[in-house]
Amino acid sequence: MARSSMLHVRVDDDIKAQAGEALAAMGLSVSDAVRILLKRVVNDQAFPLELKVPNGETRAAMEEARAMAKARAARFDSASALIDDLEKARQQ
């Protein structure tokens, strides 16, 4: 068997716990997921996810989402208001 070495990564505690739970549901550990990621990088000579710089509209939506999360506010007061807005957008 090939020699192995330790890899130390700093990750937010909540992200680590949530990822661990999601991966466990798939039958994987966090270490398994990291090994799979690194193996794909080696095999494909590329990052296995498409990474792009967001355009202006996407950046604005991201900032709006961050502000809403920070303020713990919702864009809509009710589910019906959300549905009404979606219906209006679809008709345009």
C-alpha positions as CSV (number, residue, x, y, z in Angstrom):
1,M,0.0,0.0,0.0
2,A,1.2,3.5,-0.8
3,R,2.4,5.7,2.1
4,S,0.0,8.2,3.3
5,S,0.4,11.6,5.0
6,M,-1.8,13.8,7.1
7,L,-3.6,16.8,5.7
8,H,-4.8,19.4,8.1
9,V,-7.5,21.8,7.0
10,R,-9.2,24.6,8.9
11,V,-12.9,24.6,8.5
12,D,-15.8,26.3,10.3
13,D,-17.1,23.9,13.0
14,D,-20.7,24.2,11.7
15,I,-19.7,23.4,8.1
16,K,-17.6,20.4,9.3
17,A,-20.5,19.0,11.3
18,Q,-23.1,19.6,8.6
19,A,-20.8,18.1,5.9
20,G,-20.0,15.2,8.2
21,E,-23.7,14.4,8.6
22,A,-24.5,14.7,4.9
23,L,-21.5,12.5,3.9
24,A,-22.3,10.0,6.6
25,A,-25.8,9.7,5.0
26,M,-24.0,8.8,1.8
27,G,-21.8,6.3,3.6
28,L,-18.7,8.5,3.4
29,S,-16.5,10.2,5.9
30,V,-15.0,13.7,5.5
31,S,-11.7,12.0,4.9
32,D,-13.2,9.9,2.2
33,A,-14.6,13.0,0.5
34,V,-11.3,14.8,0.6
35,R,-9.6,11.7,-0.9
36,I,-12.2,11.6,-3.7
37,L,-11.7,15.3,-4.4
38,L,-7.9,15.0,-4.6
39,K,-8.1,11.9,-6.7
40,R,-10.4,13.7,-9.2
41,V,-8.0,16.6,-9.3
42,V,-5.1,14.2,-10.1
43,N,-7.1,12.1,-12.7
44,D,-8.7,15.1,-14.5
45,Q,-6.0,17.7,-13.9
46,A,-8.8,20.1,-13.1
47,F,-11.0,21.1,-10.1
48,P,-14.1,18.8,-10.3
49,L,-16.5,21.8,-10.0
50,E,-16.9,24.6,-12.4
51,L,-15.8,27.8,-10.7
52,K,-16.7,31.1,-12.2
53,V,-16.5,34.7,-11.2
54,P,-20.2,35.8,-10.7
55,N,-21.6,38.4,-12.9
56,G,-23.1,41.7,-11.6
57,E,-26.6,40.3,-11.2
58,T,-25.4,37.3,-9.3
59,R,-23.1,39.4,-7.1
60,A,-26.1,41.7,-6.3
61,A,-28.3,38.7,-5.4
62,M,-25.5,37.3,-3.2
63,E,-25.1,40.6,-1.4
64,E,-28.9,40.8,-0.9
65,A,-29.0,37.2,0.5
66,R,-26.1,38.0,2.9
67,A,-27.9,41.2,4.1
68,M,-31.1,39.3,4.6
69,A,-29.4,36.5,6.5
70,K,-27.6,39.1,8.7
71,A,-30.8,40.9,9.4
72,R,-32.7,37.7,9.7
73,A,-35.2,39.1,7.3
74,A,-37.2,37.6,4.4
75,R,-37.9,39.3,1.1
76,F,-41.5,38.1,1.3
77,D,-44.0,38.3,4.2
78,S,-45.7,35.0,3.3
79,A,-45.5,32.1,0.9
80,S,-48.4,33.5,-1.1
81,A,-46.5,36.8,-1.6
82,L,-43.6,34.7,-2.9
83,I,-45.9,32.8,-5.3
84,D,-47.5,36.0,-6.5
85,D,-44.1,37.4,-7.3
86,L,-43.1,34.3,-9.2
87,E,-46.3,34.3,-11.2
88,K,-45.7,38.0,-12.1
89,A,-42.1,37.2,-13.2
90,R,-43.3,34.3,-15.3
91,Q,-45.8,36.4,-17.2
92,Q,-43.2,39.0,-18.2
